[in-house]
Amino acid sequence: MVHSFCKISYMKSKLLLYILFFLSITTQAQTSKLDSLKGQLEKSINETEKARLYNEISNELKYSDPDEMLVFGTKALTLAQSNADTLEEGNAYLNIGTAYIILGDYEKALDHFVWAKTIFEGMQSSDIAKDKIDEGVAATYGRMGIVFSEQSNYAKSLEYYLKSATIYEELQDEEQCSKIYNNIGVAYKSQFLDTKALAYFKKSLKLQEKLQSPNIGITQTNIATIYFKQKELDKAFSFYTDSRKSIDKNPNPRALGEWYNNIGAYYNSRNYKELAVENWEKAIVAFESIQDKFGLADTYTYLAQFYLDQGKEGRALAMANTSLRLAKEINVLEQQSISEKLLSDIYTKSGEPSLALDHYKIYAAIKDSLLKENDIRKSVEASMNYEFEKKELIQKEENKKRELLLKEEAKSSKMKLIFGALIALLLVGIAFLIYNRNHLKKTLTLQKELAEYEQKALHLQMNPHFVFNCLGSISSFIVQNGTDSAIKYLSKFSKLMRLTLEYSKESLIPIDKEIESLQNYLELEQLRFNDKFNFIISKSKDIEDDVALPPLLIQPFIENAIIHGVIPKKDQGSITIDFSLENESLICVILDDGIGINTSKLNKENSVLAHKSMALDIIKKRLEMITASTSKKATIAIEELTETSKVTGTKVTLQLPLRYVNE
């Protein structure tokens, strides 16, 4: 039962976080400000001023109309781009992304925040006031934190919240700091890191008290809930008391309903049963006033458990059925699971085992569904993180290209003026010589940058190839081994994906991390093929810990050794991977005792040859790029092993320049 209630707390935390970023102001004040801004817009003839007003109106509409917010944000973006107004362009992307958060389209929201982020960060060397730029960057980081939090990706959420908090602290913006601190606390609380959560809630509260913020009651309730969980009941009651006073000063029905639920649980723990029921009944009134079905379902769950503990099975049954009905209406599986378990417990205690079993079966089915959903969510989360990082990288590269183009245009204009003056003072031949020398220098620089970009592109090409091969393995495993085993396999695959994606954005990774990734991959393939092969990975003691190599360079050869080498054998196979040093080079040898290259080609024919060719072509191109960039030899050799005219396997030897992590 405790685990289920933890899930309730987790979902409620997200609700409180949302309040602190999009807290409503009074309708009258909002309407007055909107009317004033629209009046200014009608009188304005300056295009830059119009873009700013469009953005201000868009930002104001987040309190009431996200669709209109999107309309005005788009108008601001179009106008800012046509006028090359980068500050308002960044603000427009920020407003559009915020509108998509409210509308629930998190993918589009993230896309627009990435654009806003690259624009604001690219303005650091411009003439625009640094404070304006920093405010845009901080706001973008904060909104990105919200998106990741809504997707339950709390590690990524914290990363951007903390970045946002650092900038707001430098700007000494106490109001925004108080909101960000609260949101950081909620993210830590959702990961059950209560000590860290408490520290940030207290930092938020200190600023809120100084600013007399209307959010004080929410933060005080969060602090009280943590103290209650830690069994520090006197401290919890003190903060619950302060929280109620704050909520009365700044009425908020949802926060009040949450307070009644929490204080009811507190009184129940202190054995003040009548006070507990009284507060839960008040919570029902508060939640009904705003038709908050989630809050109501939570309250009826508290009451059902309370009456069950009191031996009042009839009243407990009514409350549990109401909680289940509300949970189904809002389609929240976690709450349905809690309610079904309660009903099973009630019928068990009432002496109706048949009904108890029926509800327990439903509870077990929902719980199983949630576990599967969680596994899938983790896998999808890893893919989403990869896609986000890739989009961010692409956007940064595009921004760099745009900056390079602008700089080149500026340089070109300057050179024209210089050459114009030189033509009047110097001979045409001398001027032409100077121009040629400068042009050659730029050409060599661009060629070097092109080689670097091509190397990065080939690296990114390998990632989808690796993912598609792994997904093919999962599909095959599901068909061969059934759903239960497939879930176990998918969990291992999710771990491998997180490890792979963590290092896919790096040009070099430590050799121990590469060995860890290969170990994980080989264990997956052992599971898939029912231990059809064994393997050994060894590393020379002469290899230092900071020796590095490019990621995803070795895995395709191990995959070939498994699929095309040892698996077609009738008996069990063996694969050996060895890392050693030789003449300032890192040598990796992959050895299998499979059927050999020629037999594999005859067996697999066209489809396998095409697959293998793609991987080899990419790797060969990457090795060429490594050779070009380091001026050191990077080669590959593949040979079929024979003994007395009998094929004994295949040997792949990779020779790479010796490189280190800090290069």
C-alpha positions as a printed Julia matrix, in Angstrom:
663×3 Matrix{Float64}:
   0.0     0.0     0.0
   2.88    2.36    0.78
   4.3     1.99   -2.73
   0.99    2.97   -4.29
   0.67    6.08   -2.15
   4.19    7.03   -3.2
   2.95    7.12   -6.76
   0.17    9.49   -5.71
   2.7    11.83   -4.16
   4.82   11.7    -7.3
   1.94   12.65   -9.58
   0.8    15.44   -7.27
   4.31   16.87   -7.2
   4.12   17.51  -10.91
   0.89   19.41  -10.37
   2.46   21.71   -7.77
   5.45   22.32  -10.06
   3.15   23.4   -12.87
   1.43   25.92  -10.61
   4.67   27.7    -9.8
   5.53   28.33  -13.45
   2.1    29.32  -14.74
   0.47   30.83  -11.66
  -2.63   32.84  -12.61
  -3.08   36.52  -11.92
  -6.5    38.09  -11.47
  -8.63   38.21  -14.59
  -9.18   41.94  -14.21
  -5.45   42.72  -14.02
  -4.7    40.42  -16.95
  -7.4    41.95  -19.16
  -6.21   45.47  -18.3
  -2.62   44.69  -19.25
  -3.63   42.94  -22.48
  -5.82   45.88  -23.5
  -2.93   48.27  -22.84
  -0.49   46.22  -24.94
  -2.94   45.87  -27.83
  -3.53   49.64  -27.73
   0.2    50.26  -28.02
   0.36   47.8   -30.91
  -2.26   49.71  -32.91
  -0.28   52.96  -32.55
   3.13   51.47  -33.29
   4.7    51.9   -36.74
   8.19   50.64  -35.83
   8.71   47.0   -36.91
  11.11   46.22  -34.03
   8.63   47.66  -31.52
   5.8    45.6   -33.06
   7.79   42.36  -32.67
   8.41   43.21  -29.0
   4.7    43.94  -28.39
   3.64   40.71  -30.12
   5.95   38.82  -27.76
   4.68   40.64  -24.66
   1.05   39.91  -25.64
   1.94   36.27  -26.33
   3.63   35.94  -22.94
   0.63   37.51  -21.17
  -1.79   35.09  -22.87
  -0.19   32.09  -21.16
  -2.5    32.81  -18.23
  -5.68   32.33  -20.26
  -5.43   31.27  -23.93
  -2.54   29.11  -25.19
  -3.98   29.0   -28.73
  -3.91   32.8   -29.0
  -0.49   32.75  -27.34
   0.71   30.58  -30.22
  -0.77   32.98  -32.8
   0.94   36.08  -31.38
   4.21   34.2   -30.82
   4.22   33.15  -34.49
   3.56   36.76  -35.58
   6.48   37.93  -33.45
   8.74   35.24  -34.94
   7.91   36.15  -38.55
   8.48   39.86  -37.94
  11.71   39.33  -35.95
  13.2    37.06  -38.63
  12.38   39.52  -41.41
  14.11   42.32  -39.43
  17.06   40.12  -38.26
  16.08   40.95  -34.67
  17.73   38.04  -32.85
  16.57   39.0   -29.33
  12.87   39.04  -30.27
  13.37   35.94  -32.44
  14.65   34.08  -29.37
  11.77   35.4   -27.24
   9.28   34.3   -29.9
  10.64   30.74  -29.94
  10.42   30.79  -26.11
   6.77   31.89  -26.17
   5.79   29.37  -28.85
   7.46   26.56  -26.91
   5.66   27.62  -23.71
   2.31   27.54  -25.55
   3.05   23.99  -26.7
   3.8    22.97  -23.09
   0.34   24.18  -22.01
  -1.22   22.44  -25.02
   0.6    19.2   -24.09
   2.74   18.9   -27.27
   6.11   18.37  -25.56
   8.03   17.36  -28.7
   7.21   20.67  -30.46
   7.88   22.54  -27.23
  11.39   21.07  -27.0
  12.1    21.83  -30.68
  11.3    25.52  -30.14
  13.27   25.69  -26.88
  16.35   24.25  -28.63
  16.06   26.99  -31.27
  15.6    29.66  -28.58
  18.59   28.32  -26.64
  20.95   28.35  -29.62
  19.83   31.88  -30.58
  20.29   33.3   -27.07
  23.64   31.56  -26.57
  24.82   32.75  -29.98
  24.14   36.38  -28.99
  26.76   36.45  -26.18
  29.23   38.43  -28.32
  26.59   40.85  -29.7
  25.89   44.46  -28.69
  22.61   43.52  -26.97
  22.56   43.99  -23.18
  23.94   40.91  -21.42
  21.12   40.89  -18.84
  18.48   40.58  -21.59
  20.33   37.65  -23.15
  20.88   35.92  -19.8
  17.18   36.29  -18.92
  16.28   34.57  -22.2
  18.75   31.72  -21.61
  17.59   31.2   -18.01
  13.9    31.21  -19.01
  14.6    28.7   -21.79
  16.46   26.35  -19.43
  13.59   26.58  -16.93
  10.94   25.74  -19.54
  13.05   22.81  -20.8
  13.19   21.59  -17.21
   9.38   21.62  -17.1
   9.1    19.53  -20.28
  11.53   16.88  -19.01
   9.76   16.85  -15.63
   6.38   16.35  -17.3
   7.95   13.39  -19.14
   9.21   12.02  -15.76
  12.81   12.44  -16.92
  13.96   13.99  -13.65
  17.72   13.68  -14.23
  17.47   15.78  -17.4
  14.96   18.1   -15.72
  17.36   18.8   -12.84
  20.2    19.48  -15.28
  18.28   22.36  -16.85
  16.69   23.62  -13.62
  20.14   23.95  -12.04
  21.49   25.78  -15.1
  18.52   28.15  -14.94
  18.98   28.72  -11.19
  22.68   29.59  -11.66
  21.86   32.33  -14.17
  18.97   33.75  -12.12
  21.29   33.86   -9.09
  23.84   35.86  -11.12
  21.03   38.2   -12.22
  19.85   38.44   -8.57
  16.29   37.72   -9.73
  14.86   36.49   -6.43
  11.32   35.9    -7.72
  12.44   33.53  -10.45
  14.96   31.9    -8.09
  12.16   31.12   -5.64
  10.16   29.35   -8.37
  13.15   27.42   -9.72
  14.22   26.34   -6.21
  10.72   24.98   -5.57
  10.76   23.08   -8.87
  14.2    21.62   -8.1
  12.79   20.48   -4.76
   9.83   18.82   -6.48
  12.19   17.01   -8.9
  14.31   15.7    -6.02
  11.17   14.73   -4.09
   9.88   12.79   -7.08
  13.11   10.75   -7.02
  12.66   10.19   -3.24
  15.77   12.3    -2.46
  14.0    13.99    0.44
  17.05   15.63    2.06
  18.0    17.49   -1.12
  14.35   18.33   -1.8
  13.96   19.8     1.68
  17.04   22.01    1.26
  15.67   23.56   -1.94
  12.14   23.96   -0.58
  13.62   25.93    2.35
  15.67   28.12   -0.01
  12.5    28.8    -1.99
  10.5    29.57    1.15
  13.09   32.05    2.42
  12.82   34.09   -0.78
   9.03   33.75   -0.94
   8.68   35.13    2.59
  10.91   38.06    1.65
   8.88   38.74   -1.51
   5.49   37.95    0.13
   4.84   35.52   -2.72
   1.37   33.95   -3.17
   3.15   30.58   -3.55
   4.26   30.38    0.1
   1.47   27.99    1.09
   2.4    25.46   -1.61
   6.08   25.4    -0.57
   5.2    25.14    3.13
   2.94   22.16    2.37
   5.79   20.49    0.47
   8.14   20.97    3.45
   5.54   19.69    5.91
   4.95   16.58    3.76
   8.67   15.7     3.84
   8.88   16.16    7.61
   5.77   13.98    7.97
   7.37   11.28    5.84
  10.53   11.49    8.01
   8.39   11.02   11.18
   9.31   14.5    12.47
   5.67   15.13   13.37
   6.07   18.32   15.42
   7.97   20.07   12.61
   5.42   18.77   10.1
   2.5    20.18   12.13
   4.24   23.55   12.48
   4.63   23.87    8.7
   1.08   22.6     8.07
  -0.19   25.35   10.4
   1.84   28.05    8.62
   0.78   26.67    5.24
  -2.92   26.99    6.08
  -2.47   30.63    7.09
  -0.68   31.36    3.81
  -3.34   29.61    1.7
  -6.08   31.59    3.48
  -4.27   34.82    2.51
  -3.9    33.68   -1.12
  -6.92   31.44   -1.87
  -6.15   28.46   -4.1
  -8.78   25.62   -4.03
  -6.39   22.99   -5.39
  -3.67   23.84   -2.85
  -6.33   23.93   -0.09
  -7.67   20.49   -1.04
  -4.14   19.11   -1.02
  -3.57   20.65    2.4
  -6.74   19.03    3.8
  -5.59   15.63    2.5
  -2.14   15.98    4.06
  -3.33   17.28    7.44
  -5.93   14.48    7.49
  -3.14   11.92    7.06
  -1.19   13.68    9.81
  -4.11   13.55   12.28
  -4.74    9.91   11.42
  -1.11    9.08   12.25
  -1.5    10.83   15.63
  -4.69    8.82   16.29
  -7.0    11.86   16.09
  -9.51    9.94   13.99
 -12.39   12.45   14.04
 -10.1    15.31   12.95
  -8.7    13.16   10.15
 -12.17   12.39    8.73
 -13.28   16.0     9.17
 -10.36   17.3     7.09
 -10.76   14.67    4.36
 -14.43   15.65    4.03
 -13.35   19.31    3.68
 -10.89   18.22    0.99
 -13.82   16.75   -0.97
 -15.61   20.12   -0.84
 -12.47   21.97   -2.01
 -11.78   19.62   -4.93
 -15.44   19.53   -6.0
 -15.43   23.34   -6.24
 -12.95   23.1    -9.15
 -14.03   19.64  -10.4
 -10.6    18.17   -9.62
 -11.32   14.46  -10.04
  -7.73   13.44   -9.37
  -7.76   15.17   -5.99
 -11.16   13.64   -5.19
  -9.95   10.13   -6.06
  -6.98   10.65   -3.76
  -9.25   11.78   -0.89
 -11.71    8.88   -1.25
  -8.72    6.49   -1.17
  -7.65    7.95    2.17
 -11.2     7.54    3.53
 -11.57    3.97    2.21
  -8.33    2.88    3.89
  -9.33    4.67    7.1
 -12.76    2.96    7.35
 -11.21   -0.42    6.48
  -8.72    0.0     9.35
 -11.65    0.9    11.62
 -13.52   -2.28   10.66
 -16.31   -0.36    8.88
 -16.26   -2.41    5.7
 -19.55   -1.0     4.34
 -18.38    2.62    4.39
 -14.93    1.6     3.16
 -16.55   -0.18    0.2
 -18.53    2.93   -0.81
 -15.43    5.12   -0.65
 -13.26    2.66   -2.61
 -15.9     2.32   -5.35
 -16.11    6.11   -5.65
 -12.32    6.36   -5.89
 -12.28    3.66   -8.6
 -15.03    5.39  -10.59
 -13.14    8.72  -10.55
  -9.86    7.01  -11.46
 -11.52    5.41  -14.49
 -13.04    8.74  -15.56
  -9.62   10.41  -15.62
  -7.92    7.21  -16.9
  -5.18    7.12  -14.23
  -3.98    3.52  -13.97
  -1.99    4.08  -10.74
  -5.13    5.25   -8.92
  -7.18    2.38  -10.4
  -4.57   -0.07   -9.09
  -4.81    1.4    -5.56
  -8.62    1.29   -5.6
  -8.78   -2.29   -6.88
  -6.35   -3.44   -4.16
  -8.47   -1.68   -1.53
 -11.63   -3.39   -2.8
  -9.88   -6.76   -2.66
  -8.8    -6.09    0.95
 -12.32   -4.94    1.91
 -14.01   -8.03    0.45
 -11.4   -10.27    2.11
 -12.14   -8.74    5.48
 -15.91   -8.94    4.81
 -15.68  -12.69    4.19
 -16.39  -12.57    0.45
 -13.34  -14.34   -1.03
 -14.8   -14.68   -4.52
 -15.23  -10.9    -4.97
 -11.89  -10.3    -3.25
 -10.18  -12.58   -5.79
 -11.91  -10.87   -8.73
 -10.64   -7.44   -7.67
  -7.2    -8.77   -6.85
  -6.92  -10.2   -10.37
  -7.8    -6.8   -11.83
  -5.27   -5.14   -9.49
  -2.58   -7.62  -10.55
  -3.34   -7.06  -14.26
  -3.12   -3.25  -13.86
   0.08   -3.55  -11.87
   1.59   -5.8   -14.54
   0.52   -3.31  -17.2
   2.16   -0.47  -15.27
   5.41   -2.41  -14.96
   5.47   -3.11  -18.68
   4.57    0.5   -19.4
   7.43    1.64  -17.15
   9.94   -0.57  -19.0
   8.74    0.76  -22.34
   8.8     4.33  -21.02
  12.43    3.95  -19.95
  13.38    2.66  -23.4
  11.44    5.46  -25.11
  12.99    7.98  -22.7
  16.47    6.85  -23.75
  15.52    7.24  -27.42
  13.99   10.67  -26.75
  17.15   11.79  -24.94
  19.21   10.68  -27.92
  16.93   12.47  -30.38
  17.0    15.62  -28.24
  20.79   15.6   -28.01
  21.01   15.02  -31.75
  18.62   17.91  -32.5
  20.57   20.14  -30.15
  23.86   19.2   -31.85
  22.43   19.8   -35.32
  21.02   23.16  -34.26
  24.37   24.19  -32.77
  26.18   23.2   -35.97
  23.68   25.17  -38.07
  24.09   28.16  -35.78
  27.88   27.94  -36.1
  27.57   27.81  -39.88
  25.28   30.84  -39.85
  27.72   32.76  -37.63
  30.61   31.72  -39.85
  28.72   32.95  -42.91
  27.94   36.31  -41.27
  31.57   36.71  -40.2
  32.76   35.82  -43.69
  30.35   38.37  -45.18
  31.62   41.0   -42.75
  35.23   40.12  -43.53
  34.49   40.2   -47.23
  33.02   43.7   -46.97
  36.01   44.88  -44.99
  38.42   43.36  -47.49
  36.67   45.14  -50.36
  37.19   48.49  -48.65
  40.83   47.68  -47.91
  41.48   46.54  -51.48
  39.76   49.67  -52.79
  42.21   51.84  -50.83
  45.18   49.67  -51.8
  44.32   49.89  -55.52
  44.72   53.69  -55.27
  48.08   53.37  -53.46
  49.69   50.16  -54.68
  50.28   48.36  -57.93
  47.58   45.95  -59.15
  50.03   43.04  -58.99
  50.84   43.53  -55.27
  47.15   43.84  -54.37
  46.31   40.68  -56.32
  49.1    38.74  -54.52
  47.81   39.74  -51.08
  44.26   38.73  -52.03
  45.41   35.29  -53.26
  47.33   34.6   -50.06
  44.32   35.43  -47.89
  41.99   33.38  -50.06
  44.3    30.34  -49.82
  44.39   30.62  -46.03
  40.59   30.65  -45.81
  40.33   27.7   -48.19
  42.68   25.6   -46.05
  40.74   26.51  -42.9
  37.42   25.55  -44.47
  38.88   22.26  -45.73
  40.02   21.39  -42.21
  36.58   22.24  -40.76
  34.9    20.19  -43.5
  37.0    17.15  -42.56
  35.94   17.54  -38.91
  32.24   17.83  -39.81
  32.48   14.78  -42.08
  34.0    12.73  -39.23
  31.12   13.75  -36.93
  28.56   12.89  -39.58
  30.0     9.39  -40.07
  29.94    8.85  -36.29
  26.24    9.8   -36.17
  25.6     7.45  -39.09
  26.78    4.48  -37.02
  24.33    5.15  -34.17
  21.11    4.44  -36.17
  22.79    1.39  -37.73
  23.56    0.01  -34.26
  20.06    0.81  -32.92
  18.31   -0.81  -35.9
  20.38   -4.0   -35.46
  19.5    -4.15  -31.74
  15.79   -3.6   -32.46
  15.95   -6.43  -34.98
  17.42   -8.64  -32.27
  14.57   -7.72  -29.89
  11.95   -8.52  -32.53
  13.54  -11.92  -33.15
  13.78  -12.61  -29.41
  10.09  -11.84  -28.85
   9.13  -14.33  -31.57
  11.46  -17.04  -30.29
  11.19  -16.71  -26.51
   7.81  -15.18  -25.65
   6.67  -12.05  -23.86
   8.03  -12.66  -20.34
  11.57  -13.35  -21.5
  11.3   -10.49  -23.97
  10.58   -8.04  -21.14
  13.76   -9.16  -19.4
  15.67   -8.79  -22.66
  14.14   -5.35  -23.25
  15.27   -4.22  -19.79
  18.85   -5.24  -20.58
  18.59   -3.55  -23.96
  17.39   -0.33  -22.27
  20.48   -0.39  -20.05
  22.73   -0.88  -23.09
  20.96    1.95  -24.95
  21.43    4.37  -22.08
  25.15    3.48  -21.93
  25.51    3.77  -25.72
  23.62    7.08  -25.99
  25.58    8.54  -23.08
  28.82    8.25  -25.08
  27.49    8.52  -28.65
  27.87   12.3   -28.62
  31.59   12.03  -27.71
  34.35   11.68  -30.3
  36.45    9.61  -27.88
  35.47    7.45  -24.87
  37.63    5.69  -22.25
  38.59    2.15  -23.17
  37.04    0.75  -19.96
  33.67    2.26  -20.94
  33.94    0.67  -24.4
  34.72   -2.71  -22.79
  31.71   -2.29  -20.44
  29.45   -1.59  -23.42
  30.8    -4.6   -25.36
  30.35   -6.83  -22.28
  26.7    -5.72  -22.0
  26.06   -6.32  -25.71
  27.61   -9.81  -25.67
  25.55  -10.78  -22.61
  22.4    -9.72  -24.47
  23.31  -11.85  -27.47
  24.11  -14.81  -25.19
  20.62  -14.47  -23.71
  19.06  -14.22  -27.15
  20.84  -17.31  -28.54
  20.54  -19.49  -25.4
  24.29  -19.46  -24.59
  25.2   -20.68  -28.09
  28.65  -19.12  -27.55
  31.0   -17.95  -24.81
  33.32  -14.95  -24.88
  36.41  -13.43  -23.27
  37.45   -9.74  -23.25
  41.02   -9.0   -22.19
  43.1    -5.83  -21.89
  46.87   -5.54  -21.62
  48.12   -4.21  -18.28
  50.27   -1.74  -20.25
  47.13    0.13  -21.39
  46.5     3.16  -19.13
  43.03    4.08  -17.86
  42.85    7.31  -19.89
  43.51    5.59  -23.24
  40.5     6.3   -25.48
  39.02    5.21  -28.8
  36.07    6.27  -30.98
  32.68    4.83  -29.86
  30.73    2.2   -31.88
  33.82    1.21  -33.89
  34.27   -2.36  -32.62
  30.66   -3.53  -32.05
  29.82   -4.22  -35.76
  32.69   -6.73  -36.02
  31.53   -8.54  -32.87
  28.0    -8.63  -34.3
  29.35  -10.2   -37.51
  31.34  -12.73  -35.48
  28.15  -13.79  -33.66
  25.6   -13.73  -36.49
  27.77  -14.89  -39.4
  30.41  -16.86  -37.55
  29.54  -18.85  -34.42
  25.72  -19.03  -34.64
  25.64  -21.09  -37.88
  27.92  -23.69  -36.2
  26.4   -26.91  -34.98
  28.27  -26.87  -31.68
  29.01  -24.07  -29.2
  31.22  -21.22  -30.42
  33.77  -18.91  -28.84
  34.65  -15.23  -29.31
  37.77  -13.49  -27.99
  38.4    -9.72  -27.91
  41.9    -8.55  -26.94
  43.27   -5.0   -26.54
  47.04   -4.42  -26.58
  49.69   -1.79  -27.42
  52.16   -1.97  -30.29
  54.48    0.8   -31.52
  52.37    3.73  -30.24
  49.2     2.07  -31.61
  46.18    0.52  -29.92
  45.56   -2.97  -31.34
  42.18   -4.68  -31.04
  41.9    -8.32  -32.2
  38.46   -9.97  -32.56
  38.78  -13.74  -32.99
  35.98  -16.29  -33.49
  35.98  -20.04  -34.19
  33.0   -19.84  -36.54
  32.35  -21.08  -40.06
  34.59  -18.54  -41.77
  34.06  -15.67  -44.21
  33.58  -17.64  -47.42
  31.06  -20.13  -46.02
  29.12  -17.27  -44.42
  28.89  -15.48  -47.79
  27.53  -18.58  -49.47
  24.95  -19.14  -46.7
  23.68  -15.58  -46.34
  23.9   -14.29  -49.9
  22.55  -10.84  -50.85
  20.8    -9.49  -47.71
  23.63  -10.16  -45.32
  26.25   -8.95  -47.79
  24.42   -5.62  -48.14
  24.14   -5.24  -44.37
  27.8    -6.02  -43.82
  28.91   -3.78  -46.64
  27.17   -0.76  -45.13
  28.86   -1.2   -41.73
  32.3    -1.85  -43.25
  32.07    1.11  -45.61
  31.2     3.47  -42.74
  34.0     2.11  -40.55
  36.56    2.32  -43.36
  35.56    5.92  -44.0
  35.87    6.7   -40.27
  39.35    5.16  -40.23
  40.33    7.33  -43.2
  39.13   10.4   -41.32
  41.09    9.35  -38.2
  44.23    8.91  -40.3
  43.71   12.33  -41.93
  43.07   14.17  -38.65
  45.86   12.53  -36.58
  48.43   11.86  -39.31
  48.8     8.38  -37.79
  47.93    5.02  -39.26
  44.42    3.6   -38.67
  43.82    0.29  -40.46
  41.67   -2.84  -40.49
  42.58   -6.39  -41.56
  40.12   -9.3   -41.9
  41.37  -12.83  -42.54
  39.96  -16.35  -42.55
  41.87  -18.78  -40.31
  42.67  -22.28  -41.51
  44.49  -25.29  -40.11
  45.44  -28.21  -42.4
  43.03  -26.91  -45.08
  40.2   -26.75  -42.52
  38.54  -23.42  -41.68
  38.94  -22.61  -37.96
  37.38  -19.17  -37.8
  37.85  -15.48  -38.6
  40.29  -12.86  -37.27
  39.72   -9.08  -37.4
  42.62   -6.77  -36.46
  42.04   -3.04  -35.86
  45.07   -0.75  -35.55
  44.27    2.71  -34.13
  46.47    5.68  -33.18
  47.13    5.8   -29.43
  44.88    8.61  -28.11
  43.74    9.82  -24.7
  40.48   11.07  -23.16
  41.61   14.69  -22.73
  42.55   15.14  -26.4
